[in-house]
Amino acid sequence: MRVCSPFRKSGKSIGLTNVRPADFKENNMTHPNSPKGALLRHGYTLHKDPRYPHSERRTVKDPAGNVVLNDATLDEVCAFCKERGMYLPE
């Protein structure tokens, strides 16, 4: 079985083309008061780079498509939601 790799045998990267960030879609597993749920409820989108599936870095875009947080940690995303009052009252 052949496995595709973004690296040549020489170890040099050949680059990845047509790689788009994964969009997080709200589903029945998304808690409405989680950072992801709060962002989606207010029309924001949350992206993670699929090349780094275990990375904690995220990009947040507003409803107009402008980047409001780039390469942000989960703590930064939580602070962003809290500052703007996106969470539901408990």
Backbone hydrogen bonds in HBPLUS format (Angstrom, degrees):
<---DONOR---> <-ACCEPTOR-->    atom                        ^
c    i                          cat <-CA-CA->   ^        H-A-AA   ^      H-
h    n   atom  resd res      DA  || num        DHA   H-A  angle D-A-AA Bond
n    s   type  num  typ     dist DA aas  dist angle  dist       angle   num
A0014-ILE N   A0006-PRO O   3.05 MM   8  5.94 171.6  2.06 160.0 161.2     1
A0008-ARG N   A0012-LYS O   3.06 MM   4  5.67 170.4  2.07 154.0 155.4     2
A0011-GLY N   A0008-ARG O   2.87 MM   3  5.31 159.3  1.92 113.0 120.1     3
A0022-ALA N   A0048-LYS O   3.02 MM  26  5.62 151.7  2.10 171.7 162.8     4
A0024-PHE N   A0046-LEU O   3.26 MM  22  5.85 151.6  2.35 166.4 171.8     5
A0030-THR N   A0027-ASN O   3.12 MM   3  5.53 161.3  2.15 114.2 119.7     6
A0034-SER N   A0031-HIS O   3.07 MM   3  5.37 168.0  2.09 119.0 119.9     7
A0038-ALA N   A0034-SER O   2.83 MM   4  6.00 162.6  1.86 160.0 164.4     8
A0039-LEU N   A0035-PRO O   2.98 MM   4  6.13 162.4  2.01 148.6 153.2     9
A0040-LEU N   A0036-LYS O   3.00 MM   4  6.15 169.3  2.01 152.4 155.6    10
A0041-ARG N   A0037-GLY O   2.94 MM   4  5.98 152.3  2.01 143.6 151.5    11
A0042-HIS N   A0038-ALA O   3.25 MM   4  6.43 138.2  2.44 139.3 148.4    12
A0042-HIS N   A0039-LEU O   3.16 MM   3  5.33 133.1  2.39  99.4 111.5    13
A0044-TYR N   A0039-LEU O   2.88 MM   5  4.98 147.3  1.99 154.3 144.9    14
A0043-GLY N   A0040-LEU O   3.17 MM   3  5.08 165.0  2.19 104.1 107.5    15
A0045-THR N   A0061-LYS O   2.92 MM  16  5.22 156.2  1.97 143.5 151.1    16
A0061-LYS N   A0045-THR O   2.96 MM  16  5.22 161.8  1.99 146.9 152.8    17
A0047-HIS N   A0059-THR O   2.83 MM  12  5.07 159.6  1.87 153.6 159.5    18
A0059-THR N   A0047-HIS O   2.92 MM  12  5.07 156.8  1.98 142.4 148.7    19
A0052-TYR N   A0049-ASP O   3.06 MM   3  5.72 159.9  2.10 118.9 124.7    20
A0055-SER N   A0052-TYR O   3.09 MM   3  5.41 166.1  2.11 117.3 120.9    21
A0058-ARG N   A0072-ALA O   2.83 MM  14  5.09 144.9  1.95 133.8 145.4    22
A0072-ALA N   A0058-ARG O   2.81 MM  14  5.09 161.1  1.85 154.5 149.3    23
A0060-VAL N   A0069-LEU O   2.86 MM   9  4.99 158.9  1.90 139.9 146.9    24
A0068-VAL N   A0060-VAL O   2.89 MM   8  5.78 163.4  1.92 153.2 158.8    25
A0069-LEU N   A0060-VAL O   3.31 MM   9  4.99 162.9  2.34 137.7 137.0    26
A0062-ASP N   A0066-ASN O   2.89 MM   4  5.52 159.3  1.94 156.4 157.6    27
A0065-GLY N   A0062-ASP O   2.85 MM   3  5.30 160.2  1.89 118.8 125.5    28
A0077-VAL N   A0073-THR O   3.09 MM   4  6.43 152.0  2.17 147.6 155.4    29
A0078-CYS N   A0074-LEU O   2.89 MM   4  6.14 159.0  1.93 152.2 157.8    30
A0079-ALA N   A0075-ASP O   2.97 MM   4  6.16 158.3  2.01 144.5 150.3    31
A0080-PHE N   A0076-GLU O   2.96 MM   4  6.13 151.4  2.05 141.5 149.3    32
A0081-CYS N   A0077-VAL O   3.04 MM   4  6.32 158.8  2.09 150.4 154.8    33
A0082-LYS N   A0078-CYS O   2.95 MM   4  6.16 158.4  1.99 149.9 156.3    34
A0083-GLU N   A0079-ALA O   2.89 MM   4  6.00 162.7  1.92 151.2 155.4    35
A0084-ARG N   A0080-PHE O   3.33 MM   4  6.46 144.9  2.46 139.6 147.5    36
A0086-MET N   A0081-CYS O   3.02 MM   5  5.19 174.9  2.02 154.3 153.8    37
A0085-GLY N   A0082-LYS O   3.18 MM   3  5.11 162.3  2.22 103.0 108.3    38
